[in-house]
Amino acid sequence: MNGLEFEKPIIELELKIEELKAFGSGKNIDLDPEIKKLEQKLGKMKNEIYDNLTDWQRVLIARHPARPYTFDYIHMLMSDFVELHGDRLFADDFALVGGFATIEGHKVMVIGHQKGRDTKENIMRNFGCAHPEGYRKAMRLMQLAEKFNVPIISFIDTPGAYPGVGAEERGQAQAIASNLKDMAVIATPIIAVVIGEGGSGGAIGIGVADKVVLLQNSYYSVISPEGCASILWRNSVKAPEAAIALKLTAEHLLEFGIIDEMIPEPPGGAHRNPNEVGEAMKKTIVKYIEELKALPKDELLDARYNKFRCMGEFVENK
């Protein structure tokens, strides 16, 4: 398994345990006492490392290449998925996908950022960085969901919207701004789940939701740590310091009232046990679907407006 720098001691010990098991099995030698000692050591090491992750380390886990992406969760949680394409204005954007699906008997419209598993797919998916046509496609699908009165599930996983010249020429800022305005009045429940990276306008462009949920090792921020470090210190190497200053982890965001819930992950991240995370996510999504569908439309929209209107409150000490 690909490991991060701070996980190397864990991976080395796991490999050593596997080697001992294979050696003992092949030679018919009882190495159980030694293996048990190493497994106990491994457990303590995991607790020590994963119970004391820094904000920057959580960012690195959020970016882990083995982490489940939008399509993984769609196939894990939902059935009858039918992907819909195109913004009806310019093109289809493979970095932002969506379509109708069913989750526990509830018809939904699911949208989300999609990254690639290899170089070729990452180029096709633009590393999960959507163009204006991606955000316009997302809004087209959300308006379709409103028309058929089905809830919207939004999976957020992007370092940010694509900042290239072509994207700017086609109205990147305007596309995102229009989504913010229009999502505020979409008269159907919206549930957003940050499954990895939640960077800048690229994230909030599909994130104006009645309920916003973060996986434990995801992040949600106005800017990436590297971008913040480049602005504040003119040096992206200071990204770990920026991550602390940005307060971008689920624990901080819960404290500030930015998100509604954090879904726990197994030690090491969602890629260590995707099914466990998927089951927890399904329960959370279904819970909120049933809760929000019971609300009258005017109450739903008022609560959504007030939710975002109250963000950014501060107190001045005189």
N, C-alpha and C positions, 0 to 999 in steps of 0.2 A: 504494500500500500504506500502511495506517495505520502510523505510526512513533511511537516513544517519543521523549521530549524529547532524550535523549542521541544518538538516531539521526538527528536532523534534518540535520546536515551530510552524512551518507551519502546520505540520500534526495534532498537538493537536488542533489548531484553526480550521482546516478543519473538524475534527471530531465533535467539539463543534457546528459548524454551521449545520452539518448534523443532530445532535441530536436535535437541536432547531427546524429544519424544520420538523422532524418526530414527535416531541412532539406537535408542533402547529397544524399539520395536524390531528393527532389522537384526540386532545382535541377540535378541531375547535376554536383555539385561534389565534388571529392575532399577530404574532411575527415578522412581516416584518420589522418594524423600527429597532429592535435589531439585526436582521439578516443582514440588510443592513449595519449597523455600523460595525459589525464583518467582513463582506465581504470587506469593505473599509480598515479596519485594516489589513486584510489578504493580500490585494493587495499591500499595502505599505510594509508589511513585506517581501513579495516575491521579490519586487523590491530591497529592501535594502540588502537582502541576495544574490540573484542570480546575481545582477549587480556588486557585489563585491567579487566574488568567488576567493579564492586563487588558486595557481597552484595545490596544494595538493588536494583541494576540487574537482577540475576538474578531477584529477586522480581517486578519489573515485567515481565520477559520471560515469566515463568511465568503472568502474568495477561493476556498479550496477547490481544486479542479474536479474532485470526486463528489462534491456536494450535489444533492438532487436539485434539478432545475424544474421549470414550470411543467414541461411535458411529463417529467417523471412523476410529479404529484398528480397531474391530471389522470394519468393511467393508473396510479396507485389508489386514488380516492374516488374517482368518478367512472361512469360508464356512458355509453352512447355518445361519445364525443364526436362532434362534426365540426371540423375546422372551417372557418370562413376567411376569405382573403380579400385584400385590396381596400383602398380608401375611396374608390370611385372618383378620384380626382387626378392622381398621378401614377401610383404604383402600389405593389404589395411590399410590406416591410417584414422581413423574416426575423428581425430582432424583437418584434412585438406580435404575439400570436393570440388567437382567440377563437371561440366558437361555442355552440350550445353543448351542454352535457347534463348528466343526471348525477346527483349525489344523495344517497339514502332516500330515494323517491322524490326528491325536489329537483325540478327542472331549473337550470341555472345558465347564465352566460358567464363563461370563464375567459379572462384575458390575462396576459402576463408577459414579462420579458423572458426571452429565451437565449441562453448562451450556447456555445458549441462545445463538443467533447474533444475535438482535435483541431488542428490548424485550419483545415479546409472548411469545417463547419463553422468555426469561429469567424472566419472571413465572411462566410455567407450570412451569419447571424450578426455580424458587426460587433462581436463581443458583448452582445446584449445592450448596445447603445442605439436606441431607436432614432429614426429620422422623423421629420414632420408627418410623412405619410403614415408612419406607425401610430402616432398619437391621433391622427384623423381617423384611421381605421378603428382604433380603440373606441373613439367616440361614436362612430357609426354603429359599432356592435352594442355599445351601451344604450344608444337610442332604440335599437332593435329590441333589446331586453325590456326597455320601458314599454314599448309598444305591445309586447306579449306578456307584460306583467310578471317577469321572472327576475329573481335576485341576480346580482352581479358579484362574482368572485374575482378579485384582482390579485395576482401574484407579482410582487415587486422584487426585481433582482437586476439592478443596473448600477454601474458606477456613475452614470449620468447620461443625459441625452447627447446624441452625437453633435460635436461642435464644429464640424467641417464646413467649408465654404458653401458647398452645395446645399447642405441642410439649412444654413442661414439664408441662402438665396430663396429657398422654398418656404421660409417663414417658420423656423423652429420655435422661436420665442412666442410667436402668435398662436401656433398650434397648441403649445402647452398652456398658454394663458386662456385660450378658448376652452380647453378641457377643464381647467379649474372652475371657470364660470359655469360651464354647462353641467359638470358633475354635481355642483351644489344644488341643482334643481331637478336632477333625474329622479322621477317619482317611483323609484323601486329600491329595495334595500341594496346597499353596497357594502361588501366586506373586503378589506384589503389585508393581505398577509405578506409581510416582508420575509422572504425565504433566504435571502443572502445579502446582497448589497442594496442599500436604499439611498442612492446618491442624488442630491440636488433636485432640480426641476424634473429631471428624467424620472425620478421616483414619484414625486407628488403629482406628475401629469396623469397618473392613473391611481392616485392615492387619496382623493377626496372622498372618504368613505364614512359610513355610519359607525363602523367598528374597524379599528386598526390594530392588527396583531403582529407581534414580532417573534420569530424563532429566537431562542436564547442567544445564539451566536451570530445573529444578524446585526446589521447596523442601519441607522436611519438618520440622515444628516443633511444640512443645507449645502455641504460641500465635502468632497473626499478629504481624508487627512493629508494626502500629498498636495492637493490643491490649496488647502488652508496653510500648510507649511510654506508653500511657494510664495503665497501672498504676504504672510506675516514675517517670515524670516528669510525670504528669497532662497530657501534651501529645502528641497523635498525630503532630505535626509531626516529632518525633524518631524516627520509624519507621526512617529509614536507620541511625541509631545502634543502635537495637534489633536490626536485622537483623544487624549485626556481632556484637553480644553473644550472640545466639541460636545462632550457628554452624549455620545452617540449610541451607547449600548442600551439594551432593553431595560436594564435596571434603572438607569438614569431617566429614560423616557417615561417609564411607569411613574417614577417619583414626580416628574414634571407634569404628568397628566396628558402627555402627547399621544400615548398609545393606551389601549384598553386592556391588553393582556399579553403576557409572555408565555410562549409554549416551550417547556423544557426540552433540552436535547441530551442525548447520552454523552458520557465523557468522551471528548475528542471531536464532537460535532455530529450533525445529522447524517453524514455519510457513513458513520460507524454503524448505525442501525436505522436505515431509512423507513422501514416498516413501522417501527415504534413511533417515530416522529409523525409519520403519515396518519396513523390511527389517532394520535392526540390531536392533530390538526383537523381531521375529519369531525371529531366530536365537537371541537370548538366552532367550526364553520356551521355545522348543523344546528348547534345551540343558538347561534346568533341569527341564522336564517329564520328559525321558528320564532325567536323573540321579536325580530324586526318586522316580519310579515304580519304580526298581530297588531302593529301600530297603524292608526289611520295615516293616510298620506301626508296630511298637513302637519301632524305631530312628528312624523319621520323627518320631513324637510326642515322643520324648525329646530329639531334636535341636532341635525347635521350642521346647520348654519351656526348654531350657538357653540357647538363643539369646536369648530375652527376659529370662530370669532373670539373665543376666550383664550386661545393660545397666545403666548408671548406676554402674559401679564407679568408685571414686575413691581417691586417696592423700592422706593428711594428712602435711604436713611439721611435724615437732615441733621 
